[in-house]
Amino acid sequence: MSNDDYRLDAQNLIQRIRQTETKDFFELARLAGLNVTQDFIGADLSGTNLSGANLAGINLRGANLFSANLMGGNLFSANLSGANLFGANLSDANLSDANLSNANLSGANLSGAILSGADLSGAILGSANLSHIILSNAVLCNAILSNALISDANLFGANLSDANLFGAILSRTNLSYSKLNNAKLTYANLTYSNLNYAVLVKTDLRHVNLTHANLSYTNLSEADVENAKFENNSGILEDLKMDLKQRGAILGDSTDNNSRVLTPH
C-alpha cells in the first residue's frame, strides 16, 4: 500500500471516529489495516471526541489535536511530541511516560491528569489548567508554563530547569525534591507549597509569593529574591533572614526555624 493510500485510510478512520465517537480506537485501526505506531503521525484529529479511549503507545507525533476531547483517555507511553493540543481536554487522562516534548498545550485542560515520568521538555503550556495534576519525576526543562494554574498538584522530583513559570499559580503544590535551576517564576504564587529539598539555584523569584511555603532544606543559592515575599515559612533560620533581606526579599515576622534553607554565605 502506498503512502497516499495509508493517509487516505487513516483519514477515513478518523472520519469514522468522529461519527461514531468510539472508544475502541485500536480495533477500528486494526480493521482498517493501519499501524497505530506509524500511520497517525501528523494526522488531523482536531475536535475529535476520544474521551475514555485506549490510546496507549500510539504515535501521534506532530498530530493536530486542536480542541480534541481526550478526557479520561489512556495515553500511557504515547508519542505526542510536537503535537498541537491547543485547547484540548486531557482532564483525568493517563499520560504517564508519554512524550509531549515541544507539544503545544496552550489553554489545555489537564486537571487531574497523570503524567508521572512524562517528557514535556520545551512544551508550551501557557494558561493551561494543571490543577490536581500528577507530574512526579516528569521532565519540563525549557517548558513554558506562564500564567498556568498548577495548584494542588504533585510535582515531586520534577525537573523544571530553565522553565518559564511567570505568573503561574502553584499554591498548595508539592515541589519537594524538584529542580528549578534557572527557572523564571516572576510573580508566581507559591503560597502553602512544599519546596522541601527543592533546588532553585539561580532561579528568578522576583515578586514571588512564598507565604506559608515549606522551605526545609531548599537550595536558594544565587536565586534572585528581590521583592519575593517570605512569611510563616518552615525552614528559614534566624541567621539566614538577614541574607534574604540583603538580597531584596520581603520577610514577615513569623517563621518556623526547625530546619534549614540553603543559601550562599
Buried (B, 14 or more C-beta within 10 A) or exposed (E): EEEEEBEEBBEEBBEEBBEEEBBEBBEBBEEBEBEBEEBBBBBBBBBBBBBBBBBBBBBBBBBBBBBBBBBBBBBBBBBBBBBBBBBBBBBBBBBBBBBBBBBBBBBBBBBBBBBBBBBBBBBBBBBBBBBBBBBBBBBBBBBBBBBBBBBBBBBBBBBBBBBBBBBBBBBBBBBBBBBBBBBBBBBBBBBBBBBBBBBBBBBBBBBBBBBBBBBBBBBBBBBBBBBBBBBBBBBBBEEBBEBBEEBEBBBEEEBBBEBBBBBEE
